Amino acid sequence: MKTYDVAVLGGGLAGLSILYHLQTAGKLAGKQVLLVDPERKSGHDRTWSFWERGEGPFEEIVYKHWNQVTLHNTNDHCTCDLAPYTYKLIRSTEFYAYANGVVDGINGLTRLPGLATDVKTDGKEVTFRVAGKAYRSGVAYSSLPHPLDHREVKQPYLDQHFRGWYVETEEDVFDPERATLMDFRTPQLGETRFFYVLPFTARRAVVEIAIFSNDHLRTEQYDDLLTTYIREHWTGGGYRIEQTEAGNIPMTTYPFPQRQGNLIYIGLGGGAARPSTGYTFYGLQRQLAAMAARFPQIGLEPVWPNRHLLYDATLLRILEKNSLPGDQVFVNLFRKNPADRVLAFLNGESSLWQELALMSTVPTVTFAATFTGEVLR
Ligand SMILES: Cc1cc2nc3c(=O)[nH]c(=O)nc-3n(C[C@H](O)[C@H](O)[C@H](O)COP(=O)(O)OP(=O)(O)OC[C@H]3O[C@@H](n4cnc5c(N)ncnc54)[C@H](O)[C@@H]3O)c2cc1C
């Protein structure tokens, strides 16, 4: 059985990121490293947006950033300066090329194209199979998917399903200095539905619809919503769709596996998506950079602090039960608080004082009752 020091199962965002952080922290010298994924990731399959204070590890591949965002509900809007945060967008094309470049620099690296199966640990070694052959490793990071059936999850659970277009318009319609973070000007139909618009120039932008609900739409239904939104709020003129993007992120406080001895679960399958927003990129990088810094020690490094998971369970339950409309909750958070307080909170890096200040601006009765219910649960 071939033996490795470090195995990484799944070479998407989380798998490439853990190798990136281990390699840049100088932890892989002299190590035999195995990366298992059926494909070498490249090209456009998603974009990652996130906000961050100052410069981050992937600054040189940030495709576009914004210092201002707008939020709309049916009859009102607010525009916020994000300082000291910046809203950033990284395209998968640049991320995969950059991260794979660093990973290719690992001297002891073997890439094994295939699906990892039968992943097990006895506490000392992790074993798994690829194409019928057995392998073992001293430590393994797994970002293999952890599919959930929402009907069987006891914790609050909402899918965030989305579809969007990279558009080029015939006229100048976008303000490239300002992103639209959430635009709720569409019938909510008892769900939380919003668009976001990330403009690169006056004529080029990503326009996406995101829906928090366990009922998904057909492709043409998302497309109808996008068509209507662009016509009603951006341009009656022509535009070309350059690319499309679609996906689903489970938003839940379900306890994803985190670690079994020397088998560490990372990425979406390790619960890296923020339950109340679906944002994953920033929290994941923070977690993986901290894990890499401590390597070869392996400790539990949760992506999101426990008390944030409790806040998220509260918010998700409110949205799930439609106790308050999502547009009111999100737009009011930004309207009634300085943006840096909201963004620090959503990144899981707020102080208790900031969280209390934030809570004083939400409808107290509904939040307090739901919060108490989640604590008791
Ligand atoms: C379209 C889209 C847009 C998103 N946008 C954002 C965003 O703007 N901001 C944000 O913070 N988050 C975003 N997310 C959420 C999250 O950041 C991404 O889903 C991210 O790619 C998750 O990383 P991951 O490594 O867990 O999964 P992936 O990146 O999907 O990687 C999993 C890898 O595992 C491999 N694999 C699967 N099964 C096996 C197996 N048995 N053996 C070996 N390999 C296997 C796959 O080939 C894949 O390469 C988005 C998600 C999607 C789908």
PDBQT file of the ligand as one rigid body, heavy atoms in Angstrom, charges set to zero:
ROOT
HETATM    1  C1  LIG A 401     -21.318  28.803  -8.540  1.00  0.00    +0.000 C 
HETATM    2  C2  LIG A 401     -20.857  29.035  -7.111  1.00  0.00    +0.000 A 
HETATM    3  C3  LIG A 401     -20.551  30.314  -6.707  1.00  0.00    +0.000 A 
HETATM    4  C4  LIG A 401     -20.111  30.537  -5.390  1.00  0.00    +0.000 A 
HETATM    5  N1  LIG A 401     -19.815  31.819  -5.020  1.00  0.00    +0.000 NA
HETATM    6  C5  LIG A 401     -19.342  32.038  -3.775  1.00  0.00    +0.000 A 
HETATM    7  C6  LIG A 401     -18.978  33.360  -3.379  1.00  0.00    +0.000 A 
HETATM    8  O1  LIG A 401     -19.156  34.327  -4.148  1.00  0.00    +0.000 OA
HETATM    9  N2  LIG A 401     -18.451  33.550  -2.157  1.00  0.00    +0.000 N 
HETATM   10  C7  LIG A 401     -18.255  32.519  -1.281  1.00  0.00    +0.000 A 
HETATM   11  O2  LIG A 401     -17.726  32.757  -0.185  1.00  0.00    +0.000 OA
HETATM   12  N3  LIG A 401     -18.641  31.259  -1.616  1.00  0.00    +0.000 NA
HETATM   13  C8  LIG A 401     -19.172  30.997  -2.827  1.00  0.00    +0.000 A 
HETATM   14  N4  LIG A 401     -19.538  29.720  -3.172  1.00  0.00    +0.000 N 
HETATM   15  C9  LIG A 401     -19.510  28.665  -2.141  1.00  0.00    +0.000 C 
HETATM   16  C10 LIG A 401     -18.130  27.981  -1.967  1.00  0.00    +0.000 C 
HETATM   17  O3  LIG A 401     -17.112  28.940  -1.799  1.00  0.00    +0.000 OA
HETATM   18  C11 LIG A 401     -17.782  27.098  -3.147  1.00  0.00    +0.000 C 
HETATM   19  O4  LIG A 401     -18.766  26.111  -3.337  1.00  0.00    +0.000 OA
HETATM   20  C12 LIG A 401     -16.434  26.396  -2.985  1.00  0.00    +0.000 C 
HETATM   21  O5  LIG A 401     -16.008  25.940  -4.236  1.00  0.00    +0.000 OA
HETATM   22  C13 LIG A 401     -16.483  25.251  -1.962  1.00  0.00    +0.000 C 
HETATM   23  O6  LIG A 401     -15.214  24.674  -1.869  1.00  0.00    +0.000 OA
HETATM   24  P1  LIG A 401     -15.019  23.079  -1.691  1.00  0.00    +0.000 P 
HETATM   25  O7  LIG A 401     -13.592  22.809  -1.814  1.00  0.00    +0.000 OA
HETATM   26  O8  LIG A 401     -15.765  22.650  -0.499  1.00  0.00    +0.000 OA
HETATM   27  O9  LIG A 401     -15.789  22.429  -2.937  1.00  0.00    +0.000 OA
HETATM   28  P2  LIG A 401     -15.329  22.412  -4.438  1.00  0.00    +0.000 P 
HETATM   29  O10 LIG A 401     -14.616  23.670  -4.781  1.00  0.00    +0.000 OA
HETATM   30  O11 LIG A 401     -16.537  22.064  -5.235  1.00  0.00    +0.000 OA
HETATM   31  O12 LIG A 401     -14.262  21.237  -4.519  1.00  0.00    +0.000 OA
HETATM   32  C14 LIG A 401     -14.598  19.882  -4.269  1.00  0.00    +0.000 C 
HETATM   33  C15 LIG A 401     -13.662  19.040  -5.129  1.00  0.00    +0.000 C 
HETATM   34  O13 LIG A 401     -13.807  17.673  -4.766  1.00  0.00    +0.000 OA
HETATM   35  C16 LIG A 401     -13.703  16.877  -5.937  1.00  0.00    +0.000 C 
HETATM   36  N5  LIG A 401     -14.331  15.594  -5.616  1.00  0.00    +0.000 N 
HETATM   37  C17 LIG A 401     -15.639  15.297  -5.452  1.00  0.00    +0.000 A 
HETATM   38  N6  LIG A 401     -15.794  13.997  -5.103  1.00  0.00    +0.000 NA
HETATM   39  C18 LIG A 401     -14.545  13.480  -5.044  1.00  0.00    +0.000 A 
HETATM   40  C19 LIG A 401     -14.022  12.190  -4.709  1.00  0.00    +0.000 A 
HETATM   41  N7  LIG A 401     -14.827  11.171  -4.345  1.00  0.00    +0.000 N 
HETATM   42  N8  LIG A 401     -12.678  12.021  -4.733  1.00  0.00    +0.000 NA
HETATM   43  C20 LIG A 401     -11.832  13.031  -5.056  1.00  0.00    +0.000 A 
HETATM   44  N9  LIG A 401     -12.275  14.266  -5.382  1.00  0.00    +0.000 NA
HETATM   45  C21 LIG A 401     -13.600  14.474  -5.368  1.00  0.00    +0.000 A 
HETATM   46  C22 LIG A 401     -14.413  17.694  -7.012  1.00  0.00    +0.000 C 
HETATM   47  O14 LIG A 401     -13.973  17.318  -8.304  1.00  0.00    +0.000 OA
HETATM   48  C23 LIG A 401     -13.952  19.127  -6.618  1.00  0.00    +0.000 C 
HETATM   49  O15 LIG A 401     -12.786  19.500  -7.306  1.00  0.00    +0.000 OA
HETATM   50  C24 LIG A 401     -20.003  29.461  -4.473  1.00  0.00    +0.000 A 
HETATM   51  C25 LIG A 401     -20.364  28.187  -4.896  1.00  0.00    +0.000 A 
HETATM   52  C26 LIG A 401     -20.787  27.971  -6.199  1.00  0.00    +0.000 A 
HETATM   53  C27 LIG A 401     -21.195  26.567  -6.607  1.00  0.00    +0.000 C 
ENDROOT
TORSDOF 0
